[in-house]
Amino acid sequence: MDSRREAIRGVAGCAVAAAGGAAGTLAWAPYGRRGIFGGFEGETEWNVLWLGLPVMTLGGIAAGLTLSALVQRKWRPALGAAVLLAALAGFGAAFDVLDGPPMDCGPKC
C-alpha cells in the first residue's frame, strides 16, 4: 500500500513540474514574440530565446517543485527548489533575459 502512495505522489510531482514548465513557457511567450519577430525597426533580440525561454521554463518547473514539496511538508527539498528559483530569478535579472528590442519612444527621447 505504501508503494502505491509513493507512486501517486511521484506522478503528482511530475504533473506539477510539467504544469510549472508550461506556465513558465506561456509567461515567456509575449516576450518571445516581441523579441524574436522583431520590434523597433525589425531588430531581433535572440537573447530572449536563448536565455529567456530556458530561465522562464526552469523557473516554472522550480516553482512547481517548491509548491509540491511544501504541500508534502518536505522542507529540505522545498528549500533547495526555492534556492534554485531564487538563483534563476537573479540570473534573469542580471542578464536581462526578457529584455527585447528597444521600444520606439518617439520624439520624447
C-alpha positions in Angstrom: 0.0 0.0 0.0 2.8 2.4 0.8 4.5 1.9 -2.6 1.2 2.8 -4.3 1.0 6.0 -2.3 4.6 6.9 -3.3 3.9 6.2 -6.9 0.9 8.5 -6.8 3.0 11.2 -5.2 5.7 10.8 -7.8 3.2 11.1 -10.6 1.6 14.2 -9.0 5.0 15.8 -8.6 5.9 15.2 -12.2 2.5 16.6 -13.2 3.1 19.7 -11.1 6.6 20.2 -12.6 5.2 19.8 -16.1 2.4 22.3 -15.4 5.0 24.7 -14.0 7.2 24.4 -17.1 4.2 25.0 -19.3 3.2 28.0 -17.2 6.8 29.4 -17.5 6.7 28.9 -21.2 3.3 30.6 -21.5 4.6 33.5 -19.4 7.6 33.8 -21.7 5.5 33.8 -24.9 4.7 37.6 -25.1 8.4 38.5 -24.6 9.4 35.9 -27.2 7.0 37.2 -29.7 8.2 40.7 -29.2 11.9 39.8 -29.2 12.2 37.2 -31.9 9.8 38.5 -34.5 11.2 42.0 -34.4 10.4 45.1 -32.6 11.8 48.5 -33.3 12.9 48.7 -36.9 12.6 44.9 -37.2 15.5 44.3 -34.9 15.6 40.7 -33.5 16.9 40.0 -29.9 18.0 36.4 -29.8 18.8 36.5 -26.1 15.1 36.4 -25.4 15.1 32.9 -27.0 18.5 31.6 -25.9 18.4 32.9 -22.3 14.8 33.9 -21.6 13.0 30.7 -22.6 15.2 28.3 -20.5 15.1 30.7 -17.5 11.3 31.0 -17.6 10.7 27.3 -18.2 13.1 26.2 -15.5 11.7 28.8 -13.2 8.2 27.4 -13.7 9.5 23.9 -13.0 11.3 25.1 -9.9 8.2 26.9 -8.7 6.1 23.7 -9.2 8.7 21.6 -7.4 8.8 24.1 -4.5 5.0 24.1 -4.2 4.8 20.3 -4.4 7.4 19.9 -1.7 5.7 22.4 0.5 2.4 20.6 0.1 4.0 17.4 1.1 5.7 19.1 4.1 9.2 18.2 2.9 11.1 21.2 4.0 14.6 20.5 2.7 13.6 19.7 -0.9 11.4 22.8 -0.8 14.3 24.9 0.4 16.5 23.5 -2.3 13.9 24.2 -5.0 13.3 27.7 -3.6 17.1 28.4 -3.7 17.1 27.3 -7.4 14.2 29.5 -8.1 16.0 32.5 -6.5 19.1 31.8 -8.5 17.2 31.7 -11.7 15.5 34.9 -10.9 18.8 36.5 -10.1 20.3 35.2 -13.3 17.4 36.5 -15.3 17.6 40.0 -13.6 21.4 40.2 -14.0 21.4 39.3 -17.7 18.1 41.0 -18.6 16.9 37.8 -20.3 13.4 39.2 -21.1 14.7 42.4 -22.4 13.5 42.6 -26.0 14.5 45.1 -28.7 14.4 48.7 -27.8 11.0 50.2 -28.0 10.3 53.3 -30.0 9.7 56.1 -27.6 9.0 58.8 -30.2 10.3 62.3 -30.2 10.4 62.5 -26.3 13.7 60.5 -26.2 
